[in-house]
Amino acid sequence: MIPRLDIDRVKETLRTQTFGQSLFYFEKLGSTSDKLAELARGGAPEGTAIVAETQTAGRGRDGSAWYSPPGLGLYLSVLLRPGLPAIKLSGITLALGASAARAVEQCSPAKIMIKWPNDLFCNGRKIGGLLVENKAATAFEKAQGDYLVAGVGINANNELIPLELCDTASSVYLETGSGVYREDLLVKLLENMESDYRTFVARGLEAFREDVEARFHLAKRWVSVETGPGQAVRGVATGMDSQGSLLIIDSEGQTVRVQSGTVTEMEP
């Protein structure tokens, strides 16, 4: 029998002002983020959240599929209406990544690192990720304004990982030998995200620099970042700037700032 989230317990325990106060639970969805975007177009308030036991069309960056087996992970999306221009939102994925990292650590013995720009790592293996999508309001939605859908996927209690993913992916359970109470994880995630989101809107990524840099998985690693078709930046990752761009020292000793791209770790 598939274990189900005890949503009543979550609602009784949750201490937030808006995040998760309107919380929708589904046993099965195509994508929590797609469903939440539907609600957003209908005027759902900021902090509205959707959680599902499983997704049939969960996705990560660049449209990659997100493995979402039922009853084992946490698949959550939260609606954000920051009312800020896009340039002010640079780095929000890293800030919320720190929220998710702390939530996992609060519920398990895991030490979580962040692989730029949006992956959660434990012992060098991916156990989760975030996808923050900026949605432009249509002509019928202008009163509500543009919005963001912040999706989080965490492999919590998976005992098995598909063969095609096992070289890089794992779970909190596999890396620590300790299971996670998903209800506690959901509560901590919503509470951390709300607090950090408010801080980010007020102060930007700079407020999270110390935490994010301490969790910087790519520090001093050789990387190749695909920035477009046939385009890549290669070198040693050294950190991030105040806007969340990745800093790389290339083969000529120059520091290159990369705003977005797909990272592959390389041998020196």
ABEGO torsion letter per residue (X at the ends): XBBBBBAAAAAAABBBAABGABBBBBABBABAAAAAAAAAAAGBBBGBBBBBABBAABBBBGGBBBBBBBGABBBBBBBBBAGBBAAAABGAAAAAAAAAAAAAAAABABBBBBBOAABBBBGGBBABBBBBBBBBBBAAAAAAEBBBBBBBBBBAABABBBAAAAAABBBAAAAAGBBBBAAAAAAAAAAAAAAAAAAAAAAEAAAAAAAAAAABAABGBBBBBBAEBGBBBBEBBAEBBAAGBBBBBBAAGBBBBBABEBBBBBBX
